[in-house]
Amino acid sequence: MASKLRNIIEDIARDYLNSALTLRYDICTCPACKNDMLAYILSRVPAKYVTTEEGALHTVIQQSRVEHQAVIGRVIIEAIEVISKNPRHKLKEDKNKVFSLLLETIKENRGLDFTHYHQELLKRRIAIRLRANRMETYSEYLRYLINNPEEYDKLFATLCINVSEFFRDPEVWKKIRQILKNIVEDKIKSSNPYICIWSAGCADGEEPYSIAILLKEILKDKTYNLHIDISGTDVDKKSLAFAQEAIYEKNLIKNVDKELLDKYFEPQDNCWRVKKEIRSMVNFYYLDLTGQEYKKNVDVIFCRNVFIYFDRGLQEQILMKFYNALRNDGYLVMGKSETLISEAKHIFSEVDLDCRIFRKKEVNSITSP
Ligand SMILES: C[S@@+](CC[C@H](N)C(=O)[O-])C[C@H]1O[C@@H](n2cnc3c(N)ncnc32)[C@H](O)[C@@H]1O
């Protein structure tokens, strides 16, 4: 009997397609659309026929998987894009419209405006909550959110990725130490000995506490009549409450050397708690960078690993607001994967591009681009 031939690329593509479609609640993934996507992929990837009786079928499939992975991956993205934009059937609802409605509802009910956050990132994060609640559509989730407001907390915890670290990116902190030292020296001599530092998007507080520790180290127990104001702000109220408590799991504190740990932390169960002398240097409060007024005359703004959330327009607006919040020559420290865009490139100068440290140009030194 002739053995049956089977196109193993179809098996592989189906497998990859299924995993690419998990958590995609923004497009139609009904069986008909899935089939169309598969057909689209198969029309663009060469077939590979093997007999089902082949003893080494598993190995052949694995080899083909590796061999064709890149091209199938690329074609899958194309297939999803093309088919989801032109499904053969009428859509029951416009998923993107419902998604916008979901964001509008969050804004209205909780005052947090995610409409200018990166949409793809938001969709991926919101998909986690849909899956956790075993839901298939944004409209189902929207109804659930309205009827179960306690879900907001879980949603925000998923949306606000609040991972941080003490002295995150240690090489940046070497540079920051020098900058803070210069600011302290200048302020000691000045008639206005007020130092204002703002950690915007401070998550669980590691960043503002790192700043406070560095300043303590620079001042070496002297005060020089300086008035030091360090603020940590965020939109995640749970993070702010955590930051105020200042208790961190021991294994999550990586970049603090033993001497600083002994000096500024005290053991508490399996954790380290930041000592009161450092805690009392930092004020935490709720501030939504997308809407609220910023403070003025800030010497250094830290806004690290927060811009990843925002679309370009919102980044531009916030950079202008940072500019206005800084004193002349004030510093802006961004995350290692973030940078200045548009107009902001002309109104800030680079202090250290690797460390993403910039400085406000004085108004009269700005030349038109
Ligand atoms: C990844 S953490 C960054 C923590 C810290 N800056 C660092 O680099 O380690 C990002 C923080 O930005 C906050 N965030 C997101 N949107 C915000 C907004 N509109 N206003 C203020 N903070 C925001 C999140 O809640 C989260 O705590």
The ligand as an SDF file (V2000), in Angstrom:
LIG
                    3D

 27 29  0  0  0  0  0  0  0  0999 V2000
    9.3470   50.0340   35.5860 C   0  0  0  0  0  0  0  0  0  0  0  0
    8.8520   51.1320   36.8400 S   0  0  0  0  0  0  0  0  0  0  0  0
   10.2740   52.1890   36.9560 C   0  0  0  0  0  0  0  0  0  0  0  0
   10.7950   52.3290   38.3600 C   0  0  0  0  0  0  0  0  0  0  0  0
   12.0900   53.1180   38.4930 C   0  0  0  0  0  0  0  0  0  0  0  0
   11.9850   54.4480   37.9450 N   0  0  0  0  0  0  0  0  0  0  0  0
   13.2430   52.3660   37.8750 C   0  0  0  0  0  0  0  0  0  0  0  0
   13.7110   52.7260   36.7880 O   0  0  0  0  0  0  0  0  0  0  0  0
   13.6800   51.3750   38.4670 O   0  0  0  0  0  0  0  0  0  0  0  0
    7.6740   52.1640   35.9960 C   0  0  0  0  0  0  0  0  0  0  0  0
    6.7530   52.9240   36.9270 C   0  0  0  0  0  0  0  0  0  0  0  0
    6.0830   53.9390   36.1790 O   0  0  0  0  0  0  0  0  0  0  0  0
    4.8180   54.1110   36.7470 C   0  0  0  0  0  0  0  0  0  0  0  0
    3.9130   54.8330   35.8390 N   0  0  0  0  0  0  0  0  0  0  0  0
    3.2440   54.3670   34.7670 C   0  0  0  0  0  0  0  0  0  0  0  0
    2.4590   55.3280   34.2370 N   0  0  0  0  0  0  0  0  0  0  0  0
    2.6350   56.4420   35.0040 C   0  0  0  0  0  0  0  0  0  0  0  0
    2.0830   57.7520   34.9870 C   0  0  0  0  0  0  0  0  0  0  0  0
    1.1960   58.1140   34.0760 N   0  0  0  0  0  0  0  0  0  0  0  0
    2.4820   58.6290   35.9300 N   0  0  0  0  0  0  0  0  0  0  0  0
    3.3840   58.2630   36.8790 C   0  0  0  0  0  0  0  0  0  0  0  0
    3.9400   57.0350   36.9570 N   0  0  0  0  0  0  0  0  0  0  0  0
    3.5760   56.1180   36.0270 C   0  0  0  0  0  0  0  0  0  0  0  0
    4.3760   52.6730   37.0220 C   0  0  0  0  0  0  0  0  0  0  0  0
    3.3370   52.6380   37.9850 O   0  0  0  0  0  0  0  0  0  0  0  0
    5.6660   52.0430   37.5280 C   0  0  0  0  0  0  0  0  0  0  0  0
    5.7610   52.0710   38.9290 O   0  0  0  0  0  0  0  0  0  0  0  0
  1  2  1  0
  2  3  1  0
  2 10  1  0
  3  4  1  0
  4  5  1  0
  5  6  1  0
  5  7  1  0
  7  8  2  0
  7  9  1  0
 10 11  1  0
 11 12  1  0
 11 26  1  0
 12 13  1  0
 13 14  1  0
 13 24  1  0
 14 15  1  0
 14 23  1  0
 15 16  2  0
 16 17  1  0
 17 18  1  0
 17 23  2  0
 18 19  1  0
 18 20  2  0
 20 21  1  0
 21 22  2  0
 22 23  1  0
 24 25  1  0
 24 26  1  0
 26 27  1  0
M  CHG  2   2   1   9  -1
M  END
$$$$
